[in-house]
Amino acid sequence: MERAQHIRNECLKKHVPGLLHRLWPTLLYVSTAIGSTFHMYKADIQFYCGERLPLINSPAYGASEGFFGVIASIHTDEYFLLPTHAFFEFIKEEDIQQTQPKTLLISEIEPGHRYELVCTTDVGLVRYRMGDVIICTRFLCRADDLVALPEEPVEIPRVPLISLAYRVGTLLDIFGEKTNEQHVMNAIQQTIRQWREQGIPVDFCEFASYPRLDVFPAKYVIFLELIADQGHKIDTQQFQVLKNTIDAEVEEQLCKLTISQLNYISLYDLSSGSLLLVYVNSFYFILYLL
């Protein structure tokens, strides 16, 4: 009971960083996925870690299909691929939508470019398209590397370092504009900041989005769950303001964040999006079912 009361008291300190360290003082570090679109949650996780608890990227890059990489540095979100665990091929980002795209070998990829990962494993997967799009960040070298290298001079192989960019299918990509989750989240957050400045005590809980292609012109559909600030309540008039303005305001912020979004709206008649407010705890219920 004493431990339970301590946890309850600490969790009530909502605006005090370092909750994890306060609950587990001997905890050494926190490790989770912080690359790709997970980066947008990094600040929230860091708040719970506080200044005394390091937050590092997940130490392994793996999936149900196999084990593919290990962390290259605790300071970045980069991985070494493990060519002894699978044979890797790479599809250029611009060729991903092709049925039979040309593939590159690990020795042929270049820093700064994105590729879909293709793997062949010893357990039966043959040229399996993972759906993971990675970016080759750089190559292992002695000059500017964060990874400790042998003191004795040795020939360093052409080893690429990679980080995860996104999953195929998670981008809002109707005409090639490639709007990612980070863009949408930033647009929602900026819109909510404006509402708070207008005296509407609102925050957002979660969102989901998809490109609707069965209408013309095609458009984005975003489901958004809003919550009231602690100790506040959104009145009927304020809620009506949100319903009437949310579509236009989020789209305006999205256009500011992604110039390509503005270009595609004007050039290709990409329709204004639909932003649908859902009931409180809608996303919690979905996670509970999963």
N, C-alpha and C positions, 0 to 999 in steps of 0.2 A: 504493500500500500504506500509505503514511504517513497519507493522508486516511482510508482505510478503518479504520485502527487508531484514529484520533482519534474517528471516529463511534462505533465500538464502545465505546471507553472512556467517552464521554459518555453513551451510552445505558444503560450499566451503573449510572449514578448515578440509580437509580430514584426516590429520595426527594428529589432536588435539583431545585427548580423552574427554569424558564428554559431548557429543552433547546434550543428553536428558536433562541433568541438565541445560545447557545453554539456551535451548529453554523453559523449564518449571522449573524455579527455586524453586517452591514450591512442586515439585514432591517428594514423600516420598520414594518410592521404585519401582522396576520393577519386575514383576512376569511373568514367562513363564516356559515352560517345559525345564528343564536342565538335566534331568536324561536320562538314556538309551543312544541311539545313538544321542539324541539331545545334549549330552555333548560336541560333537565336535564343536558345534557352540557357546559354552559358552564364549570363549575368545573374539570372535567378538562382542557378545552382551555386555560383560563387558567393552569393549572399548568404546561403546556408552554411557554406564552408567557412566564411570569414577570412581574416588575413593570416591566421595561423595554420590553416589546413590547405595544402596544395591540391589543386584540381588538375588532373592529367587526363589525357585521352585514353580510351580503352586500349589495353596493352596488346590486344590481338584483333586481327581482321579475319573473321570467320563467319560461316553460315552453315546451314544444314547440309550444303553441298560439299563443304570441306573447310580446311584451315589454310588461309591464303597469305597471311602477312603478319608481321610483328611490328610493334611500335618502334619508330626510329629515334625519337627524342621525346622527353617529357615536356619539352617546351613548345612543341608543334603538334599538328594533327596528322603528321606524315607516317607512312608505313613502308617497310621493306616488303616487297613481294617475295614469296618463297618458291622458287622454281623447282625445288626438290619435292614439293608437295603436290604440284599440279603443273601441267604444261599450259602456259598462258598465251592467248592471242588477243589482239586489240582491234576494235572497229572504230574508225574515226567518227566523231560526234555527228558530222554532217551526213554520214552514211547509215546511221542507226536504223532509219525507217526502211531501208532496203531489205528485201527478202533474203538475198544472197550477197551480202556486202563483202568487199575485199577485207582481209585481215592483215595485221602487221605482227611481227614478232617483237619480243621484249627488247631486242637490240635496235629496233627501228622506230620506236616512239620518241617523241621530242618534248622537252620541257615547255610548259605553258599550254599544251594541247590536251583536249579531253577525249577519252575513249571509253567505249563500252567493253567490259571485261568478258572474255570468252575463255572457258577452262575445259581441259581434258584431264580426268583423274583416273587413278588406278582402281577405282571402285565402280567404274562403268559409265561415267559421264563422258560423252564425246562431243567436243566443240559445243559445249553447253553455254548458252547466252545467259549470263548471270542477271542482267537487268541493272547492274551497278555501273554507273558512269564515274570514272576516276579521272583525276587530272595528274599528269606527270609534273611534279613541282620542280625537280632538279635531279642531278646525278650525284652519287656519293663521290666526294672529292676531299682532298686533304686541305685545300685552301680555305674553304668557307663552310665547313661542316660542323654541325652541333654534335655529331656522333663521334665518340672517341675512336681514333684509329690506332693501329699498332705503331709503336715508337720506331721500330726498324722499318726502313723503306721497303715497301713491297709494291708489287704491281696491283693496282686497284681495278677490279673489273668494272665494266660499264653497268653499274647497278642503279636503276632508277628508283627514286623515292616518289610515292604516290599518296594522294589524299582522296577521300571520297567526295564527289561533287553532288550527285543526286541519284535517285532511282528513276529508271525509265518509267514513264507514266505518271510521275508526281508533278511534272511541270505543267503549267497552263500554257499550252502551245497550240494555238489554232492556226496562225499564219506564219509561224517561225519566230514569234516574239519572245518565247522562253521566259515566262514570268514564273519565278519560283516562290516557295512558301515564305522565304524571308521578305520578298517584296510585298506580298499580301499582308503579312504580319506587321511590317513597318507602316504600311498605309493605314491599317486599322488602329495601331497605337497612336499615330499622329492625329487621326480623326478624334480619338477618345481624348487626347490631350486638349484639343480645341473645345470639346464639349465640357471638359472639367473647368476650363477657363471661363466658360459661359455659365458656370454654376450648376451643371448637371453632374451629380456625384456618381459617376458610372465607371466601371472597369470591365475588361473582357475576360472571360474564363477560357474559352477555346473556340476554334473555328475549323471548318473543313471546306474544301473548294473543289470544283471540277469544271471542265469546259463543256458547255452544252452545245452539241453539234447538230441536233435534230431540228433546230430552228434556223431561220435565215433573217438577218445575219446571225452568225454564231455569237455566243456570249459566255462570260464567266458567271457561275452561280456560286455564291459564298454563303455558308450557313454559319451564323455567329451567335454565340451565347454570351449575353451581357449579365453582369451582376452589379448590385449597388455597393458603394463603398461601405466599409464597416461603420455601423451606427447611423447610416443614412437610408433614405427611402426615395425612390424615384416616383414622383407623382404622375398623375394621368396626363397633365399638360406636357411635362418633360418627356414622357414616353412617346407622346404623339409627335413631338419635335424630332425625336430619334427616328421614328418610322418614316417620317416624311423626307428627311434629309440624308439618311445614311447611305443610300445608293450613290447619290451625286458626290457626297463628300469623300467617301472611300475611293471612288474612281478618280477624283481630282488628285488625291494624294498619290494614288498608284501611278498616274501619269507624270507627276513630279519626280517620282522615284525611278521610273523606268522610261527613258525617252522613247525606247522602242514601242512601248505601249501607246504613247501618244501618236507616234508615226503610223502604227497599224490601225488605230481607230480612224485616222484621217485617210489613209491610203487604201485600206481594204474594207472599210465600212464595218469594222468590228463593233458589234452592238454594245451599248451600255450594259454593265453587269446587273445581275439581280442579287441583292443581299437580303437574306431571309433571317429574321430573328427567331430563335428557337426558345423553347421553355427552359427555365433554369434546371440544371442537373441533367439535361438531355445527353450531354457527352459522358457524364458520369455513368448514366444508365447503360450506354453503349459499351463503355469499358468494363462494366460489371458483367455484361453478357459475354464479352470476350474472355 
